[in-house]
Structure formats: structure tokens, C-alpha cells
Amino acid sequence: MIGPDCTLDSHVTIKHRTVIGSHNWFGQGSVIGGDPQDRKYKGEPTFLKIGNNNVFREYVTIHRATGEGRSTVVGNDCYIMAYCHLGHNVTMHDLVTMANSTGVAGHVTIEERANIGGMVGIHQFARIGTAAMVGGFTKITRDVPPFVIVDGMEEEVKDINAVGLRRLGVNAEERLALHKAVKIIYKSRLNLTNALETVRREVPITREVDMLLRFEERRFQGKNGRGDQP
């Protein structure tokens, strides 16, 4: 089902069990709602759900989910550039920007306002946090915290995403608190438990700092079984 005021350029393919909202634009050659590239998939009915006001540029591919009744989901106001791929069971929140030729594996979650550089490869089950920025050509095999810049083959947290935070209206004092929290968690030699305790003790707990702490606490509690190191 395709909602009102959508634009399909030449040679766009919309496959079955795809539900599309309004005012979406699909570039030439894009394939939307194809079967998942997953050995576990046995033809069970699965879905792709796309919201409103998204742009999918040339030759973007998005696959339906694996697992009967499950969905790959794209939110609203996302901008996905040419040759990107979203795999099965991906959940993409609102206002995500993804540059050319990025590949997103199955079961990845990308939170709102994340900005993904070109030629990035994101491993299955990873999570990209709110307003995070991933530099071009980066390999992502673990979760990317919210509000930070991650870059390079070592997936290094560089600092806060200051430009993105200013655009969100986060003031200088709040950015400084987040910068201090990021420095303690990712640049000190403290293990994650001690780093989080130090942040709670020494840093003002703004909304953004609280979101960062909760993100890392969830990871520590076994979301991906990666232990006690940031």
C-alpha cells in the first residue's frame, strides 16, 4: 500500500507487504520491500513499514523482516542517499540522515537524528544512539552512544557531536556537562561501572547526560553480552 503524494522515479520496485505513508520520494532503481537476505527466512509473511516525508535516493534497497508477522520499520523525515541498504528487521527512527553506500545489517536500531557517513558498514544487532554521528568509512560492530562522534576502524568515540547538539538547542552548559561525561566514560581508564558512578557523582545530570547513562547501563546489563568495558 502506497500513501498519498508519494513520488516514484523510473524503475522503482515496490514489493508486496510493504506499507508506505505519505509524501515519500523514491529515486531511480530503488527496490523497496524485497525478501530478507537471511538463511532463516522460509517465506513466512513479513512486512516493511515506512512513515511519511522520507527521501530514498537512487538504488536504495530495503528488505522486509525475518520472522512471521515481524516488520522492518522506517520512521518519518529520513534522508537515505544513493546505494544504501537497510537489512531485515532494521528499525530506523525519525530524522535520520544516511550518506551514500552505507550498509545496515539485520536487527540494527538507529535512533532519531543520527547522522551516518558514507561507506559505513553497520554490523547486525548494533544500536546507533540519538543524534550520534558516525564518520565515513567507519566499521560499526558495537553500539554507538547517543550524542557522540564515532570514527575510524577502531570505532573510537571522539567527542560530543557539538554541531548536532547546537542544532537541537542544547545550550553551552549542557554541552559541557555531556563533554565531561563522555571524557570520563570513554577516555579514562575506569571500567564502565566505576565510570558511570563517577559521572553521577561529579557531572550535572542534564537530560542528555541521563540519556547517555541509561544507554550505557542498558548495554552493561547484557543487551549484547559485551561485559564491563566501554
C-alpha positions as CSV (number, residue, x, y, z in Angstrom):
1,M,0.0,0.0,0.0
2,I,1.4,3.4,-1.0
3,G,0.1,6.6,0.7
4,P,-0.8,9.9,-1.0
5,D,1.6,12.2,-2.7
6,C,4.5,9.8,-3.0
7,T,6.8,10.1,-5.9
8,L,8.4,7.0,-7.7
9,D,11.1,7.8,-10.2
10,S,11.8,5.4,-13.1
11,H,12.4,1.7,-12.5
12,V,11.4,1.8,-8.8
13,T,10.2,-1.6,-7.5
14,I,7.8,-1.8,-4.5
15,K,7.4,-5.4,-3.4
16,H,4.4,-7.0,-1.6
17,R,3.6,-6.5,2.1
18,T,5.1,-3.0,2.0
19,V,3.1,-0.2,3.7
20,I,4.2,3.3,2.8
21,G,2.9,6.6,4.3
22,S,2.6,10.0,2.5
23,H,5.0,12.4,0.8
24,N,7.8,9.9,0.3
25,W,10.2,10.1,-2.6
26,F,11.9,7.1,-4.2
27,G,14.8,7.5,-6.5
28,Q,15.6,5.7,-9.8
29,G,16.1,1.9,-9.4
30,S,15.4,1.6,-5.7
31,V,13.9,-1.7,-4.6
32,I,11.7,-1.4,-1.5
33,G,10.3,-4.4,0.5
34,G,12.4,-7.2,-1.0
35,D,12.8,-10.6,0.6
36,P,15.3,-10.6,3.5
37,Q,18.8,-11.9,2.8
38,D,18.6,-14.3,5.7
39,R,19.1,-18.1,5.6
40,K,16.4,-18.4,8.3
41,Y,13.8,-16.9,6.1
42,K,11.4,-19.5,4.8
43,G,8.9,-17.4,3.0
44,E,6.7,-16.5,6.0
45,P,4.6,-13.3,5.7
46,T,6.7,-10.3,6.9
47,F,6.4,-6.6,6.4
48,L,8.1,-3.3,5.7
49,K,6.5,-0.2,7.2
50,I,7.6,3.3,6.1
51,G,6.3,6.6,7.6
52,N,6.0,10.0,6.0
53,N,8.2,12.6,4.3
54,N,11.2,10.3,3.6
55,V,13.7,10.6,0.7
56,F,15.2,7.4,-0.6
57,R,17.7,8.2,-3.4
58,E,18.9,6.2,-6.3
59,Y,19.2,2.4,-5.9
60,V,18.4,2.2,-2.2
61,T,17.4,-1.3,-1.1
62,I,15.2,-2.0,1.9
63,H,14.2,-5.6,2.9
64,R,11.3,-6.9,4.9
65,A,11.8,-8.7,8.2
66,T,12.5,-12.3,9.1
67,G,10.1,-14.0,11.5
68,E,6.3,-14.3,10.8
69,G,4.4,-11.1,11.3
70,R,7.6,-9.0,12.0
71,S,8.5,-5.8,10.3
72,T,11.4,-3.7,9.2
73,V,10.4,-0.1,10.1
74,V,11.5,3.3,8.8
75,G,10.1,6.4,10.6
76,N,9.5,9.9,9.3
77,D,11.6,12.6,7.7
78,C,14.6,10.4,7.0
79,Y,17.1,11.1,4.1
80,I,18.7,8.0,2.7
81,M,21.3,8.7,0.0
82,A,22.1,6.6,-3.1
83,Y,23.1,2.9,-2.9
84,C,22.3,2.5,0.8
85,H,21.0,-0.8,2.1
86,L,18.7,-1.5,5.1
87,G,18.6,-5.1,6.0
88,H,15.8,-7.2,7.6
89,N,14.3,-6.3,11.0
90,V,16.0,-2.9,11.0
91,T,14.3,-0.1,13.0
92,M,15.1,3.4,11.9
93,H,13.6,6.3,13.9
94,D,12.8,9.8,12.7
95,L,15.1,12.4,11.1
96,V,18.0,10.0,10.3
97,T,20.4,11.0,7.6
98,M,22.5,8.3,5.9
99,A,25.1,9.1,3.3
100,N,25.9,7.1,0.1
101,S,26.7,3.4,0.0
102,T,26.1,2.6,3.7
103,G,25.2,-0.9,4.5
104,V,23.0,-1.7,7.6
105,A,22.8,-5.3,8.6
106,G,19.8,-7.1,10.1
107,H,18.3,-6.2,13.5
108,V,20.0,-2.8,13.7
109,T,18.3,0.1,15.5
110,I,19.1,3.7,14.5
111,E,17.7,6.3,16.8
112,E,16.3,9.7,15.9
113,R,18.5,12.3,14.3
114,A,21.5,10.0,13.9
115,N,23.8,11.0,11.1
116,I,25.7,8.2,9.3
117,G,28.6,9.0,6.9
118,G,29.2,7.4,3.6
119,M,30.5,3.9,3.0
120,V,29.8,2.9,6.6
121,G,29.2,-0.8,7.5
122,I,27.0,-1.5,10.5
123,H,27.0,-5.0,12.0
124,Q,23.9,-6.8,12.9
125,F,22.2,-6.1,16.3
126,A,24.1,-2.8,16.7
127,R,22.3,0.3,18.0
128,I,23.1,3.8,16.9
129,G,22.1,6.3,19.6
130,T,20.1,9.5,19.3
131,A,21.9,12.4,17.5
132,A,25.1,10.3,17.2
133,M,27.4,11.0,14.2
134,V,29.3,8.1,12.5
135,G,32.2,9.2,10.3
136,G,32.5,8.0,6.7
137,F,34.2,4.6,6.1
138,T,33.7,3.6,9.8
139,K,33.1,-0.1,10.7
140,I,30.5,-0.4,13.4
141,T,30.4,-3.7,15.3
142,R,29.2,-2.4,18.7
143,D,26.6,0.2,19.9
144,V,27.3,3.9,19.2
145,P,26.3,6.0,22.2
146,P,23.9,9.0,21.8
147,F,25.2,12.5,21.1
148,V,28.8,11.5,20.3
149,I,31.0,11.3,17.2
150,V,32.4,7.8,16.4
151,D,35.0,7.5,13.7
152,G,37.6,5.1,12.3
153,M,38.2,1.4,12.1
154,E,38.6,1.2,15.9
155,E,35.1,2.8,16.4
156,E,36.7,5.4,18.7
157,V,34.4,7.9,20.5
158,K,36.0,11.2,19.6
159,D,33.9,13.7,21.5
160,I,30.3,15.0,21.7
161,N,28.5,15.8,18.5
162,A,28.7,19.6,19.2
163,V,27.2,20.7,15.9
164,G,24.3,18.4,16.2
165,L,23.7,19.3,19.8
166,R,23.6,23.0,18.9
167,R,21.1,22.3,16.2
168,L,18.9,20.6,18.8
169,G,19.0,23.6,21.0
170,V,21.3,22.1,23.7
171,N,23.0,25.1,25.4
172,A,26.7,25.5,26.2
173,E,26.4,24.4,29.9
174,E,24.5,21.3,28.9
175,R,27.1,20.5,26.2
176,L,29.9,21.0,28.7
177,A,28.3,18.5,31.1
178,L,27.9,16.0,28.3
179,H,31.5,16.6,27.3
180,K,32.7,15.8,30.8
181,A,30.6,12.7,31.0
182,V,31.9,11.4,27.6
183,K,35.5,12.1,28.8
184,I,35.0,10.1,32.0
185,I,33.3,7.2,30.3
186,Y,35.3,6.8,27.1
187,K,38.7,8.5,27.8
188,S,39.5,7.5,31.3
189,R,40.9,4.1,32.4
190,L,37.9,3.4,34.6
191,N,35.8,0.4,33.9
192,L,32.2,1.1,32.9
193,T,30.7,0.6,36.3
194,N,33.1,3.0,38.0
195,A,32.9,5.5,35.1
196,L,29.1,5.7,35.4
197,E,29.3,6.1,39.2
198,T,31.8,8.9,38.7
199,V,29.6,10.7,36.2
200,R,26.7,10.5,38.6
201,R,28.8,11.9,41.4
202,E,30.7,14.6,39.5
203,V,28.7,15.8,36.5
204,P,25.4,17.7,36.4
205,I,22.7,15.2,35.2
206,T,21.2,17.0,32.3
207,R,18.7,15.3,30.0
208,E,21.4,14.4,27.6
209,V,23.8,13.1,30.3
210,D,20.9,11.0,31.7
211,M,20.2,9.5,28.3
212,L,23.9,8.6,27.8
213,L,24.0,7.0,31.3
214,R,20.8,5.0,30.6
215,F,22.1,3.9,27.2
216,E,25.4,2.5,28.7
217,E,23.6,0.9,31.7
218,R,21.3,-1.0,29.3
219,R,24.4,-2.1,27.4
220,F,26.1,-3.2,30.6
221,Q,23.1,-5.2,31.7
222,G,23.7,-7.6,29.0
223,K,22.0,-6.3,25.9
224,N,24.8,-7.6,23.7
225,G,26.8,-9.5,26.3
226,R,29.9,-7.4,25.9
227,G,30.9,-7.1,29.5
228,D,32.2,-4.2,31.7
229,Q,34.3,-2.2,29.3
230,P,33.1,0.9,27.3
